Amino acid sequence: MSKNNKSVIERIIYNNKLLMVFCLIISVILWAAVKINYSAETTRTISDVKIAVTVSSDSSELVPFIGEEELYAEVVVSGKAYNINSYALTKDDIVIEASAGYIDSAGFKVLNLNVKSSETGDLSDVEVVSVSPSAISVYFDRKATQTFNVEARITNELTALAEEGYTVGQPVPSMSTVDVSGPATILNKMSKVYFEGSVMEEDLPLTHAKVIPADISYELESKRYEKYLVCESINDESNPATVTIPLYVTKNVPTQVKFINQPAYFAENPPKVKITPSELKVTYNPAESEGYEFITVGTVDFRTLLNKVNTFEFEIDEKLISSGADASFGEFRVSIDMSDMSQKSFDITGGKVVLLNQIEGYTYSVDTSRSNFDNVVVIGPEESLKKISADDIQVEINVSSLSLRSRATQSIEVSNISIVNEEISDCWIYGKYNAVIGVSVQ
């Protein structure tokens, strides 16, 4: 028979490559059959299998509380490798059940764990060797929600937080109150919630206010109960728990007084003033205030100053006290030395009088004989006083407060008495003066 006339079978039999492939396929089939039917059993550990706690429907309103980390267990299974490998068996094919039966009182109950197939799983060819843990402790109680005050706590040493010259204020939580849900018995014994944070080492020392993330903790008689509580008010993304650490600048600020009605000379050349204390330690928020260059303890009217050492007392401003200023000294004591000045009295009856804010249609008349213009005291340097005459003194009266219906004369305080002399800039009028004025219809 010719080579071309060989049958297909003969060609396959006598083709070494095809024969080798055929033998390989047969050997794999035989190996798989032996492996499936005669292979030894093995074990496998399946982790993170969730535990389901069930309670009898006849139970009271008590519900189970269990920590999140206690909701999972490990299951060791045994069987043929093809039945228990990760493709054939997953944790979703297993259910771990902790059945509580009937519960009628609050407290801890120990529940045994039982393993069975889930709705999608099949453990008929698998042996459950063990489950770890084999039992769990579950707290049963009525579920409740209560509102608690929040207190901020910093784990760092507060005195070491700030740069020198700064003072750390009272830490402030991002919420003043929060709602917490959990076992009613535990909530009833709780008084507050803590927002607790720590400043990172690389952020120290602080030179400005700092907002830091905070962990939530509870004031409990035992930390073991924390895992049963949920802070309902906190959302880590839109409403996280934080603590703000306020920072204040603390420094000694010099004190001063403010003068009014002072002559032009003293605007540039203030008199000799002694203030006790001469400086005050203040604390302020640099984010809300530009700070202090001086602290004005009070206002002094030049019209109250005589040619002597004048003394005044001023109470400390409440705003300074609230900012942390030391108020232990009680009051500011101020002395203004005008002892190098002189005084001179003038009778300006019939002198210059200017009536301000007159109402049209009415006539105003000053009864100078009943007004105390006969003894107007002027204080100033002796050389300047010599240059002043009664004609240099002008009385200014604001009549807007006078009654237009009264036909009797009315007494009113003089608004101002000024020295109208271009050569004089260092003298002032001492005291208050009254004028008697009549008002009539034109």
URKATA-V915179 format. One record per pair of residues at least 12 apart in sequence whose ideal C-beta (glycine too) atoms are under 10 Angstrom apart, sorted by the first residue. I is the first residue (numbers start at 0). J is the second residue. Records with the same first field share a line. If there is no record, write none. Layout:
BEGIN
I: J + J
END
This chain:
BEGIN
31: 81
34: 79 + 80 + 81
35: 79 + 80 + 81
36: 79
38: 79 + 80 + 81
39: 79 + 80
40: 77 + 78 + 79 + 80 + 82 + 83 + 126
41: 76 + 77 + 78 + 79 + 80 + 82 + 83 + 84
42: 75 + 76 + 77 + 78 + 83 + 126 + 128 + 129
43: 74 + 75 + 76 + 77 + 78 + 80 + 82 + 83 + 84 + 85 + 88 + 125 + 128
44: 73 + 74 + 75 + 76 + 128 + 129 + 131
45: 72 + 73 + 74 + 75 + 76 + 83 + 85 + 88 + 89 + 90 + 92 + 93 + 114 + 130
46: 71 + 72 + 73 + 74 + 90 + 131
47: 70 + 71 + 72 + 73 + 74 + 90
48: 70 + 71 + 72 + 73 + 74 + 89 + 90 + 91 + 92 + 93 + 94 + 95 + 112 + 114 + 117 + 130
49: 70 + 71 + 72 + 90 + 91 + 93 + 94 + 95
50: 65 + 69 + 70 + 71 + 72 + 94 + 95 + 96 + 97 + 110 + 112 + 130 + 132 + 135 + 137
51: 70 + 94 + 95 + 96 + 97 + 98 + 112 + 117
52: 64 + 65 + 70 + 95 + 96 + 97 + 98 + 99 + 108 + 110 + 112 + 135 + 137 + 139
53: 96 + 97 + 98 + 99 + 100 + 110
54: 97 + 98 + 99 + 100 + 101 + 102 + 108 + 110 + 137 + 139
55: 98 + 99 + 100 + 101 + 102 + 103
56: 101
57: 100 + 101 + 102 + 103
58: 99 + 100 + 101 + 102 + 103 + 139
59: 101 + 102 + 103 + 104 + 105 + 139 + 141
60: 102 + 140 + 141 + 142 + 183
61: 99 + 102 + 103 + 104 + 105 + 106 + 108 + 138 + 139 + 140 + 141 + 142 + 182 + 183
62: 102 + 137 + 138 + 139 + 140 + 141 + 142 + 182
63: 97 + 99 + 102 + 108 + 110 + 135 + 137 + 138 + 139 + 140 + 142 + 227
64: 107 + 137 + 138 + 139 + 140 + 142 + 181 + 182 + 185 + 224 + 226 + 227 + 228 + 229
65: 97 + 110 + 135 + 136 + 137 + 138 + 139 + 226 + 227
66: 135 + 136 + 137 + 138 + 223 + 224 + 225 + 226 + 227
67: 226
68: 226
69: 132 + 135 + 136 + 137 + 226
70: 95 + 97 + 135
71: 90 + 95
72: 93 + 95 + 97 + 112 + 114 + 130 + 131 + 132 + 133 + 135
73: 90 + 95 + 129 + 130 + 131 + 132
74: 88 + 90 + 93 + 95 + 112 + 114 + 122 + 125 + 127 + 128 + 129 + 130 + 131
75: 114 + 126 + 127 + 128 + 129 + 130 + 131
76: 88 + 93 + 114 + 122 + 125 + 126 + 127 + 128 + 129 + 130
77: 125 + 126 + 127 + 128 + 129
78: 122 + 124 + 125 + 126 + 127 + 128
79: 124 + 125
81: 124
82: 121 + 122 + 123 + 124 + 125 + 126
83: 122 + 124 + 125 + 126
87: 121 + 124 + 125
88: 120 + 121 + 122 + 124 + 125
89: 117 + 119 + 120
90: 117 + 120
91: 117 + 118 + 119 + 120
92: 116 + 117 + 118 + 119 + 120 + 121 + 122 + 125
93: 114 + 115 + 116 + 117 + 120 + 122 + 125 + 127 + 130
94: 113 + 114 + 115 + 116 + 117 + 118 + 120 + 122
95: 112 + 113 + 114 + 115 + 127 + 130 + 135
96: 110 + 111 + 112 + 113 + 114 + 115
97: 109 + 110 + 111 + 112 + 113 + 134 + 135 + 137
98: 110 + 111 + 112 + 113
99: 137 + 139
102: 137 + 139 + 140
103: 139
104: 139 + 140
105: 138 + 139 + 140 + 141 + 182 + 183 + 184 + 185
106: 137 + 138 + 139 + 140 + 182 + 184
107: 136 + 137 + 138 + 139 + 140 + 223
108: 135 + 136 + 137 + 138 + 139
109: 134 + 135 + 136 + 137
110: 134 + 135 + 136 + 137
111: 130 + 132 + 133 + 134 + 135
112: 130 + 131 + 132 + 133 + 134 + 135
113: 127 + 130 + 133
114: 127 + 128 + 129 + 130
115: 127
136: 223
137: 227
138: 181 + 182 + 184 + 185 + 223 + 224 + 226 + 227
139: 182
140: 181 + 182 + 183 + 184 + 185 + 186 + 227
141: 182 + 183 + 184 + 186
142: 180 + 181 + 182 + 183 + 186 + 227
143: 179 + 180 + 181 + 182 + 183 + 184 + 185 + 186 + 187
144: 178 + 179 + 180 + 181 + 183 + 186 + 229 + 231
145: 177 + 178 + 179 + 180 + 181 + 183 + 186 + 187 + 189
146: 176 + 177 + 178 + 179 + 192 + 231 + 232
147: 176 + 177 + 178 + 179 + 186 + 189 + 190 + 191 + 192 + 193 + 217 + 218 + 230 + 232
148: 172 + 174 + 175 + 176 + 177 + 190 + 191 + 192
149: 171 + 172 + 173 + 174 + 175 + 176 + 177 + 191 + 192 + 193 + 194 + 213 + 215 + 230 + 232 + 240 + 242
150: 170 + 172 + 175 + 190 + 191 + 192 + 193 + 194 + 195 + 218
151: 169 + 170 + 171 + 172 + 173 + 174 + 193 + 194 + 195 + 196 + 211 + 213 + 240 + 241 + 242 + 243 + 244
152: 170 + 172 + 193 + 194 + 195 + 196 + 197 + 213 + 214 + 216 + 242
153: 167 + 170 + 194 + 195 + 196 + 197 + 198 + 209 + 211 + 213 + 242 + 244
154: 195 + 196 + 197 + 198 + 214
155: 167 + 196 + 197 + 198 + 199 + 200 + 203 + 205 + 211 + 244
157: 169 + 170 + 244
159: 198 + 203 + 204
160: 198 + 202 + 203 + 204 + 205 + 209 + 244 + 246
161: 203 + 204 + 205 + 206 + 207 + 209 + 244 + 246 + 247 + 248 + 249
162: 203 + 204 + 205 + 206 + 207 + 246 + 248
163: 204 + 249
164: 206 + 248 + 249 + 250
165: 204 + 205 + 206 + 207 + 246 + 247 + 248 + 249 + 250 + 282 + 285
166: 245 + 246 + 247 + 248 + 249 + 282 + 283 + 323
167: 198 + 204 + 205 + 208 + 209 + 244 + 245 + 246 + 247
168: 208 + 243 + 244 + 245 + 246 + 247 + 282 + 284 + 323
169: 243 + 244 + 245
170: 194 + 195 + 196 + 209 + 211 + 213 + 242 + 243 + 244 + 245
171: 194 + 208 + 210 + 241 + 242 + 243 + 244 + 245
172: 192 + 193 + 194 + 195 + 196 + 213 + 215 + 240 + 241 + 242 + 243
173: 194 + 210 + 212 + 213 + 232 + 233 + 238 + 239 + 240 + 241 + 242 + 243
174: 192 + 194 + 230 + 232 + 233 + 238 + 240 + 241
176: 191 + 192 + 232
177: 191 + 192 + 194 + 215 + 230 + 231 + 232 + 233 + 240
178: 192 + 229 + 230 + 231 + 232 + 233
179: 192 + 215 + 217 + 228 + 229 + 230 + 231 + 232 + 233
180: 227 + 228 + 229 + 230 + 231
181: 217 + 224 + 225 + 226 + 227 + 228 + 229 + 230 + 231
182: 224 + 227 + 228
184: 224
185: 217 + 219 + 220 + 221 + 224 + 225 + 227 + 228
186: 217 + 219 + 224 + 227 + 228
188: 218 + 219 + 220 + 221 + 224
189: 217 + 218 + 219 + 220 + 224 + 228
190: 217 + 218 + 219
191: 216 + 217 + 218
192: 215 + 216 + 217 + 218 + 228 + 230 + 232 + 233 + 240
193: 213 + 214 + 215 + 216 + 217 + 218 + 240 + 242
194: 211 + 212 + 213 + 214 + 215 + 216 + 230 + 233 + 239 + 240 + 241 + 242 + 243
195: 211 + 213 + 214 + 215 + 216 + 240 + 242
196: 209 + 210 + 211 + 212 + 213 + 214 + 240 + 241 + 242 + 243 + 244
197: 211 + 212 + 213 + 214 + 242
198: 211 + 242 + 244
199: 211
204: 246
205: 244 + 246
206: 246 + 248 + 285
207: 244 + 245 + 246 + 284 + 285 + 286
208: 243 + 244 + 245 + 246 + 247 + 284 + 285 + 286 + 287
209: 242 + 243 + 244 + 245 + 246
210: 241 + 242 + 243 + 244
211: 241 + 242 + 243 + 244
212: 235 + 239 + 240 + 241 + 242
213: 233 + 239 + 240 + 241 + 242 + 243
214: 240 + 242
215: 228 + 229 + 230 + 232 + 233 + 240
216: 228
217: 230
245: 284 + 286 + 287
246: 284 + 285 + 286
247: 281 + 282 + 283 + 284 + 285 + 286 + 287 + 288 + 322 + 323
248: 281 + 282 + 283 + 284 + 285 + 288 + 290 + 291
249: 280 + 281 + 282 + 283 + 323
250: 278 + 279 + 280 + 281 + 282 + 283 + 290 + 291
251: 276 + 277 + 278 + 279 + 280 + 281 + 291
252: 278 + 279 + 280 + 281 + 283 + 290 + 291 + 292 + 293 + 294 + 319 + 324
253: 274 + 276 + 277 + 278 + 279 + 291 + 292 + 293 + 294
254: 272 + 274 + 275 + 276 + 277 + 278 + 279 + 293 + 294 + 295 + 296 + 297 + 313 + 331 + 333
255: 269 + 272 + 274 + 277 + 292 + 293 + 294 + 295 + 296 + 297 + 333
256: 269 + 270 + 272 + 274 + 293 + 295 + 296 + 297 + 298 + 299 + 311 + 313 + 331 + 333 + 335
257: 293 + 295 + 296 + 297 + 298 + 299 + 300
258: 270 + 272 + 298 + 299 + 300 + 301 + 304 + 335
259: 298 + 299 + 300 + 301 + 302
260: 299 + 300 + 301 + 302 + 303 + 304 + 415 + 416 + 417 + 427 + 428
261: 299 + 300 + 301 + 302 + 304 + 425 + 427
262: 301 + 378 + 379 + 383 + 417 + 418 + 423 + 424 + 425 + 426 + 427 + 428
263: 423 + 424 + 425
264: 379 + 380 + 383 + 423 + 424 + 425 + 426 + 427
265: 301 + 304 + 424 + 425 + 427
266: 424
267: 424
268: 425
269: 335
270: 299 + 301 + 304 + 309 + 335 + 336 + 337 + 339 + 340
271: 308 + 334 + 335 + 336 + 337 + 338 + 339
272: 299 + 309 + 333 + 334 + 335 + 336
273: 308 + 310 + 332 + 333 + 334 + 335 + 336
274: 294 + 296 + 297 + 311 + 313 + 331 + 332 + 333 + 334 + 335
275: 296 + 328 + 330 + 331 + 332 + 333 + 334
276: 294 + 296 + 325 + 328 + 331 + 332
277: 331
278: 293 + 294
279: 291 + 293 + 294 + 296 + 315 + 319 + 324 + 325 + 326 + 328 + 331
280: 323 + 324 + 325
281: 294 + 319 + 322 + 323 + 324 + 325
282: 319 + 322 + 323 + 324 + 325
283: 319 + 322 + 323 + 324
284: 322
288: 322
291: 319 + 322 + 324
294: 315 + 316 + 319 + 324 + 331
295: 313 + 316
296: 311 + 312 + 313 + 314 + 315 + 316 + 319 + 330 + 331 + 332 + 333
297: 311 + 312 + 313 + 314 + 315 + 316 + 330 + 331 + 333
298: 311 + 313
299: 311 + 313 + 333 + 335
300: 427 + 431
301: 335 + 337 + 378 + 427 + 428 + 429
302: 376 + 378 + 415 + 416 + 427 + 428 + 429 + 430 + 431 + 432
303: 335 + 429 + 430 + 431
304: 335 + 337 + 340 + 378 + 427 + 429
305: 335 + 337 + 338 + 340 + 342 + 376 + 378 + 429 + 430
306: 337 + 338 + 339 + 340 + 341 + 342 + 343 + 376 + 378 + 379 + 380 + 381 + 429
307: 335 + 336 + 337 + 338 + 340 + 342 + 378
308: 334 + 335 + 336 + 337 + 338
309: 333 + 334 + 335 + 336 + 337 + 338
310: 332 + 333 + 334 + 335
311: 330 + 331 + 332 + 333 + 334 + 335
312: 329 + 330 + 331 + 332 + 333
313: 330 + 331 + 332 + 333
314: 326 + 329 + 330 + 331
315: 327 + 328 + 329 + 330 + 331
316: 331
337: 378 + 379 + 427
339: 380 + 381
340: 378 + 379 + 380 + 381 + 383 + 384 + 425 + 426 + 427
341: 377 + 378 + 379 + 380 + 381 + 382 + 383 + 384 + 385 + 426
342: 376 + 377 + 378 + 379 + 381 + 384 + 426 + 429
343: 375 + 376 + 377 + 378 + 379 + 381 + 383 + 384 + 385 + 387 + 426
344: 373 + 374 + 375 + 376 + 377 + 429
345: 372 + 373 + 374 + 375 + 376 + 377 + 384 + 387 + 388 + 389 + 390 + 391 + 392 + 416 + 418 + 428
346: 372 + 373 + 374 + 375 + 389 + 392
347: 367 + 370 + 372 + 373 + 374 + 375 + 388 + 389 + 390 + 391 + 392 + 393 + 394 + 416 + 432
348: 367 + 368 + 370 + 371 + 372 + 373 + 374 + 375 + 389
349: 365 + 367 + 368 + 372 + 389
350: 367 + 372 + 375 + 388 + 389 + 390 + 391 + 392 + 393 + 394 + 416
351: 389 + 390 + 391 + 392 + 393 + 394 + 395 + 416 + 417 + 419
352: 365 + 367 + 370 + 372 + 393 + 394 + 395 + 396 + 413 + 416 + 434 + 436
353: 393 + 394 + 395 + 396 + 397 + 414 + 415 + 417
354: 394 + 395 + 396 + 397 + 398 + 401 + 414 + 434 + 436
355: 395 + 396 + 397 + 398 + 399 + 414 + 415
356: 396 + 397 + 398 + 399 + 400 + 401 + 414
357: 397 + 398 + 399 + 401 + 438
358: 398 + 399 + 401 + 403 + 438
359: 441
360: 403 + 440 + 441
361: 398 + 401 + 403 + 438 + 439 + 440 + 441
362: 437 + 438 + 439 + 440 + 441
363: 396 + 398 + 401 + 436 + 437 + 438 + 439
364: 408 + 435 + 436 + 437 + 438 + 439
365: 394 + 396 + 398 + 408 + 411 + 434 + 435 + 436 + 437
366: 408 + 410 + 434 + 435 + 436 + 437
367: 394 + 434 + 435
368: 435
369: 408 + 410 + 433 + 434 + 435 + 436
370: 394 + 396 + 410 + 411 + 413 + 432 + 433 + 434 + 435 + 436
371: 413 + 430 + 431 + 432 + 433 + 434 + 435
372: 389 + 392 + 394 + 413 + 416 + 432 + 433 + 434
374: 430 + 432
375: 389 + 392 + 394 + 413 + 416 + 428 + 429 + 430 + 432
376: 416 + 427 + 428 + 429 + 430 + 432
377: 391 + 392 + 416 + 418 + 423 + 426 + 427 + 428 + 429
378: 425 + 426 + 427 + 428 + 429 + 430
379: 418 + 423 + 424 + 425 + 426 + 427 + 428 + 429
380: 423 + 425 + 426
382: 425
383: 418 + 420 + 422 + 423 + 424 + 425 + 426
384: 423 + 425 + 426
386: 418 + 420 + 422 + 423 + 426
387: 418 + 419 + 420 + 422 + 423 + 426
388: 420
390: 419 + 420
391: 417 + 418 + 419 + 420 + 421 + 422 + 423 + 426
392: 416 + 417 + 418 + 419 + 420 + 428
393: 415 + 416 + 417 + 418 + 419 + 420
394: 413 + 414 + 415 + 416 + 417 + 428 + 432 + 434
395: 413 + 414 + 415 + 416 + 417
396: 411 + 412 + 413 + 414 + 415 + 416 + 432 + 433 + 434 + 436
397: 411 + 412 + 413 + 414 + 415
398: 411 + 414 + 434 + 436 + 438
399: 411
400: 412
401: 436 + 437 + 438
402: 438
403: 438 + 439 + 440
404: 438
405: 437 + 438
406: 437 + 438 + 439 + 440
407: 437 + 438
408: 434 + 435 + 436 + 437 + 438
409: 434 + 435 + 436 + 437 + 438
410: 433 + 434 + 435 + 436
411: 433 + 434 + 435 + 436
412: 431 + 432 + 433 + 434
413: 428 + 430 + 431 + 432 + 433 + 434
414: 432 + 434
415: 428 + 432
416: 428 + 429 + 430 + 431 + 432
END
